[in-house]
């Protein structure tokens, strides 16, 4: 007499019948489905032993139940995501939640390379310079109204040119007589000292530092014999072919200030009224 071969659960003979081994114990098909088969997350029915089963995040699905919550497309061979415990295909997710590229108006797919600026998004290849039409990528750029330019294109099209070196002026600088210079290009015509932030004057349209202008062009005070530059106490008095700093314009004898007063020339001297009357 042969040994018995029975279902571990219902003890019915398994000779000539299909069975499934669970932890070395044979089970008939009905017992296996009832005791060990998983329940489908979607339809809540048993996933029988001969049904194709899909598994995702500790959840089990019939193959035909593994579908997009919104468009009902099968997700068995499609990319998908999980939104509020519901399965959603990539197309539905992108249409509802993903940004659109402002250049091509197509969806910026999750995980794809994108650029964002001022609340707008672009595909990396769509964010191009308005001038040369090359992708800007991670390079520096300059916005101009609704257009974007790489630095070389912007400088070539819009940036003012330095009056000295003729190169674009992109930041800072000096403005003089309606023209612009780089700070390092605006220097004294005489000694080449930079004039940015320093007092200077000009001869015609040519800028000079105070020292160079004084030595080259300034008139000399008839009182102290130093240059009248127009800087500091720059007011002066002119009479015939002579000039004086205001503090130097005083009586040659008593040294009283003659500014705003009557005076009398006496050869190389200038005299106040009292000293002139004494003569």
Helices and strands as residue ranges (DSSP letters): E 19-22, E 25-28, H 29-35, E 53-56, E 59-62, G 63-65, E 80-83, E 86-89, H 90-97, E 114-117, E 120-123, G 124-126, E 141-144, E 147-150, H 151-157, E 174-176, E 179-181, G 183-185, E 200-203, E 206-209, H 210-216, E 219-220, E 227-228, E 236-239, E 242-245, G 246-248, E 264-266, E 269-271, H 273-278
